Amino acid sequence: MEYTSDIRRRETIVEINSTLSANYTISQPTGQPVSHINGTLLQNAKRIGTINVDIASNSSYVSLEQFASLNHADRKAALSGISDHLEAILTEAVPPVEPENQ
């Protein structure tokens, strides 16, 4: 069978501090670098922000939709954590394609 698309999708949740976490969905063509990252910033399991990276358009977007609910230390921790998480995701080694999936 010949496929027209073979996309790998991964999900992860990363704790930033005791009340903040980020939930990421990562998409990439199998055997190739990451193409999209979508995420949600959570405070006590409630969505307070959005994260989006689109490699093809060379753009990223981070929105703190509940800005007033975060104190300065939490905003700083969130933005620093998100930057570190995105760097880790974007610099991961690309897993090889297994022969039966080619």
C-alpha positions, -999 to +999 in steps of 0.1 A: +000+000+000+013+035-008+006+063+016+002+099+007+010+111+043+028+095+072+027+119+102+040+110+137+021+126+166+034+128+202+019+143+233+036+153+266+028+172+297+057+191+314+055+206+349+068+241+352+062+246+389+038+234+416+008+251+399+018+255+362+023+229+335+024+228+297+007+202+275+023+198+241+012+180+209+041+175+185+036+166+148+062+156+123+064+137+091+079+102+100+117+103+097+118+141+094+122+170+119+093+185+139+069+205+117+043+217+143+040+222+180+007+230+197+004+235+234-017+246+263-004+264+294-023+252+325-026+266+360-041+241+385-053+221+355-072+251+340-062+264+306-047+299+308-026+301+277-018+288+242+014+278+224+019+273+187+050+268+165+047+263+128+081+256+112+070+260+076+058+296+082+088+303+106+063+316+132+055+310+168+028+323+191+025+323+229-006+337+245-013+342+282-051+345+281-054+348+319-026+373+323-039+387+356-041+352+372-003+349+371+020+368+393+053+381+380+073+350+392+048+326+375+048+346+342+086+345+342+086+307+350+060+300+323+078+319+296+112+306+305+099+271+308+081+272+274+112+285+257+133+256+272+106+230+263+104+242+227+142+242+224+143+206+237+116+195+213+131+212+183+166+198+189+156+162+195+172+136+172+150+125+144+141+088+149+150+066+119+122+051+098+118+014+104+121-006+071+086-020+073+072+016+075+091+028+044 
